[in-house]
Amino acid sequence: MFEIKVPTLSEAVVEKIREMIKTGIIRPGEKINVDDLARQFQVSPTPIREALAKLEKEGLAARMPRLGWQVAKLSRSDFIYLHDFQKILELAICERLLAQKKKIDFETAYRINETMAFYVKTEQFNRILEENEKFHLSIYNICTNHILLETLKNTWNTLQWQRRIMITSKEYLNRYYDEHLEILKSLEKEDLESLKSAIEQHFLTGQLALKESFKDEE
């Protein structure tokens, strides 16, 4: 018999707030009012605070001294450093994938890339972001170093707003499909050098797509 896990109240609140942040209902730097959310979700403030503490560990929320909670916001320099850290993590994971005996499910990865292309044509940007994450996880999920993988996921969360901007950029949308194919072909050939080159190019495209993200900063 299959066991159906019912989410706890705390888990349900975490998921609701996470979705509000990821979809831009509450934006980077915006204050999170604990009492307002408690009334909205019809719960006490306690599970809201517990949820925010968890989201802080994921890089989505930040506790500000004397100001309370807000959605995490990156400065230009923090973004540059964190984006570079993301690239280092993904390169490290890919190197380990080539050394493992587990096989990547390439059929699924190619299918997800095609599905993503459909959502690009129909301009369903939330779905593009979801499929983009699915694409990379279809490759990375077999990495046996779970700490590397969890660190990468948390980094994605911290960069969530920038990633949402990226997937609406023509610079990204014109290049992502072929770049995904290059990553997959390099993995299939088990060619580490071409894989590194493909990932470097993919990150460069992301940087170009995000060049306007911090235009309000000096």
Order of alpha helices (4+ residues) and beta strands (2+ residues): alpha-beta-alpha-alpha-beta-beta-alpha-alpha-alpha-alpha-alpha-alpha-alpha-alpha
